[in-house]
């Protein structure tokens, strides 16, 4: 079963990569773009048939390794 973990910086944490992309978009004349936040998406194939157990495993992996809980939030979902 495929699970997806989306990791983003918490609100209030400085995102220099997002600021750089925001600036570049403005330079390219996309002036209506507001705040840009950069995150990452991790897709994992889990050997599991139960959707809830697969999501629970993804949550556990995110807490243990995939997200830095001090500065990042994450969302998990089962996608297939």
C-alpha positions in Angstrom: 0.0 0.0 0.0 1.3 3.5 -0.8 1.4 6.2 1.8 2.3 9.8 1.4 3.9 12.0 4.1 3.9 15.8 3.4 6.3 17.7 5.6 6.2 21.5 6.0 7.9 24.0 8.2 5.7 25.2 11.0 4.1 28.6 10.9 6.5 31.2 12.2 9.6 29.3 11.2 11.7 31.2 8.7 11.7 29.6 5.2 14.7 31.1 3.3 14.1 28.8 0.3 10.5 29.9 0.1 11.6 33.6 0.3 14.1 33.0 -2.5 11.4 31.5 -4.7 8.9 34.2 -3.8 11.5 36.9 -4.8 12.3 35.0 -8.1 8.6 34.8 -9.0 8.2 38.6 -8.4 11.3 39.2 -10.6 9.6 37.1 -13.3 6.6 39.4 -13.0 4.4 37.1 -11.1 3.6 40.0 -8.7 0.3 38.5 -7.4 2.2 35.7 -5.5 2.1 36.1 -1.8 4.1 34.1 0.8 5.8 30.9 -0.6 6.6 28.0 1.7 8.7 25.1 0.6 8.1 21.5 1.9 8.7 18.0 0.8 6.6 15.0 -0.1 7.7 11.4 0.7 5.9 8.5 -0.8 6.5 5.1 0.7 5.4 1.6 -0.3 4.3 -0.2 2.9 3.7 -4.0 3.0 0.3 -3.7 4.6 -3.3 -4.3 3.6 -5.1 -2.4 6.3 -5.4 1.3 5.5 -5.5 2.4 9.2 -2.4 0.4 10.1 -0.6 1.7 7.0 -1.4 5.3 8.0 -0.4 4.6 11.6 3.0 3.3 10.3 3.5 6.4 8.2 2.7 8.6 11.3 5.3 6.6 13.3 7.9 6.9 10.6 7.3 10.7 10.3 7.6 11.1 14.0 10.8 9.0 14.2 12.7 10.1 11.2 10.9 11.9 8.3 10.0 15.2 10.1 11.9 17.3 12.6 9.0 17.9 15.0 10.7 20.9 16.6 10.3 23.0 13.4 8.1 20.9 11.0 4.6 19.6 10.8 3.5 16.6 8.8 0.4 15.1 7.3 0.0 11.5 6.3 -2.4 9.9 3.8 -2.9 6.5 2.2 -2.9 7.0 -1.6 -3.2 3.5 -2.9 
